[in-house]
Amino acid sequence: MICAVYKSSRKEETYLYLPKRDDFSKVPEPLMQMFGTPKLVMLLPLEKKDKLALADISRVRAEMDEKGYYLQLPPPKENLLNEHKKSLGITE
């Protein structure tokens, strides 16, 4: 399966995976409004991959089969102050 990966024009580090290039028919309209204008990043051959950098490939495949798309959200931002407090043994 080759999928098309699009970057959001509105949400940083947010990507949409589709089984067919430029076929947004199964993506809900509210999601498309939030996503903004999709910008094609790459065509990705999933059958030749066993892992992805920031997404679980089995979940990507399953959601594309079930829903017709996969939405990759950015990882949570690291709270450096809390990490520093933890390293010092400070608890709140």
C-alpha positions as a LaTeX table, in Angstrom:
\begin{tabular}{lrrr}
\hline
Residue & $x$ (\AA) & $y$ (\AA) & $z$ (\AA) \\
\hline
Met1 & 0.00 & 0.00 & 0.00 \\
Ile2 & 1.36 & 3.39 & $-0.99$ \\
Cys3 & $-0.06$ & 6.27 & 0.99 \\
Ala4 & 0.10 & 10.02 & 0.52 \\
Val5 & 1.27 & 12.09 & 3.48 \\
Tyr6 & 0.10 & 15.68 & 3.82 \\
Lys7 & 1.27 & 18.42 & 6.17 \\
Ser8 & $-1.22$ & 20.77 & 7.80 \\
Ser9 & $-1.04$ & 24.44 & 6.87 \\
Arg10 & $-2.60$ & 25.39 & 10.23 \\
Lys11 & $-1.30$ & 22.95 & 12.83 \\
Glu12 & 2.44 & 22.53 & 13.27 \\
Glu13 & 3.77 & 18.94 & 13.12 \\
Thr14 & 0.34 & 17.58 & 12.13 \\
Tyr15 & 0.14 & 15.13 & 9.22 \\
Leu16 & $-2.66$ & 13.34 & 7.40 \\
Tyr17 & $-2.05$ & 9.93 & 5.77 \\
Leu18 & $-4.36$ & 8.91 & 2.91 \\
Pro19 & $-4.48$ & 5.65 & 0.93 \\
Lys20 & $-4.99$ & 7.61 & $-2.33$ \\
Arg21 & $-3.32$ & 10.83 & $-3.37$ \\
Asp22 & $-5.66$ & 13.84 & $-3.19$ \\
Asp23 & $-8.67$ & 11.74 & $-2.11$ \\
Phe24 & $-10.00$ & 13.55 & 0.97 \\
Ser25 & $-13.53$ & 12.15 & 0.59 \\
Lys26 & $-13.38$ & 10.08 & 3.82 \\
Val27 & $-11.88$ & 12.84 & 5.97 \\
Pro28 & $-14.58$ & 14.60 & 8.03 \\
Glu29 & $-15.18$ & 18.23 & 7.04 \\
Pro30 & $-14.51$ & 19.63 & 10.56 \\
Leu31 & $-11.11$ & 17.90 & 10.52 \\
Met32 & $-10.32$ & 19.36 & 7.09 \\
Gln33 & $-11.25$ & 22.84 & 8.33 \\
Met34 & $-8.94$ & 22.44 & 11.34 \\
Phe35 & $-6.19$ & 20.94 & 9.16 \\
Gly36 & $-6.25$ & 23.76 & 6.61 \\
Thr37 & $-4.87$ & 23.46 & 3.11 \\
Pro38 & $-3.07$ & 20.10 & 2.85 \\
Lys39 & 0.45 & 20.19 & 1.45 \\
Leu40 & 1.75 & 16.95 & $-0.04$ \\
Val41 & 4.95 & 15.93 & 1.73 \\
Met42 & 5.62 & 12.47 & 0.30 \\
Leu43 & 4.29 & 9.24 & $-1.11$ \\
Leu44 & 5.14 & 6.45 & 1.30 \\
Pro45 & 5.20 & 2.71 & 0.43 \\
Leu46 & 3.83 & 1.23 & 3.68 \\
Glu47 & 4.22 & $-2.39$ & 2.59 \\
Lys48 & 8.01 & $-1.91$ & 2.51 \\
Lys49 & 8.14 & $-0.31$ & 5.97 \\
Asp50 & 8.14 & $-2.01$ & 9.34 \\
Lys51 & 8.26 & 1.20 & 11.40 \\
Leu52 & 7.78 & 4.94 & 11.11 \\
Ala53 & 9.57 & 7.72 & 12.98 \\
Leu54 & 6.68 & 9.19 & 14.98 \\
Ala55 & 3.73 & 6.87 & 14.35 \\
Asp56 & 2.91 & 3.24 & 15.03 \\
Ile57 & 2.81 & 1.70 & 11.55 \\
Ser58 & 0.26 & $-0.97$ & 12.51 \\
Arg59 & $-2.06$ & 1.76 & 13.80 \\
Val60 & $-1.54$ & 3.81 & 10.61 \\
Arg61 & $-2.47$ & 0.80 & 8.47 \\
Ala62 & $-5.46$ & $-0.12$ & 10.65 \\
Glu63 & $-6.93$ & 3.38 & 10.73 \\
Met64 & $-6.48$ & 3.86 & 7.00 \\
Asp65 & $-8.31$ & 0.56 & 6.42 \\
Glu66 & $-11.09$ & 1.38 & 8.93 \\
Lys67 & $-11.53$ & 5.15 & 8.56 \\
Gly68 & $-9.86$ & 5.90 & 5.25 \\
Tyr69 & $-7.22$ & 8.18 & 6.79 \\
Tyr70 & $-4.77$ & 8.49 & 9.68 \\
Leu71 & $-4.14$ & 11.74 & 11.55 \\
Gln72 & $-0.68$ & 12.12 & 13.11 \\
Leu73 & $-0.63$ & 14.74 & 15.86 \\
Pro74 & 2.54 & 16.31 & 17.27 \\
Pro75 & 4.13 & 14.70 & 20.32 \\
Pro76 & 3.35 & 16.44 & 23.62 \\
Lys77 & 5.65 & 19.32 & 24.45 \\
Glu78 & 8.23 & 18.55 & 27.10 \\
Asn79 & 7.87 & 20.60 & 30.28 \\
Leu80 & 11.50 & 21.48 & 31.03 \\
Leu81 & 10.74 & 23.04 & 34.42 \\
Asn82 & 9.02 & 19.88 & 35.66 \\
Glu83 & 11.86 & 17.72 & 34.30 \\
His84 & 14.42 & 19.90 & 36.09 \\
Lys85 & 12.47 & 19.74 & 39.38 \\
Lys86 & 12.24 & 15.96 & 39.04 \\
Ser87 & 16.00 & 15.69 & 38.46 \\
Leu88 & 16.55 & 17.69 & 41.67 \\
Gly89 & 14.12 & 15.50 & 43.62 \\
Ile90 & 11.61 & 18.29 & 44.15 \\
Thr91 & 8.00 & 17.09 & 44.35 \\
Glu92 & 4.92 & 19.25 & 44.48 \\
\hline
\end{tabular}
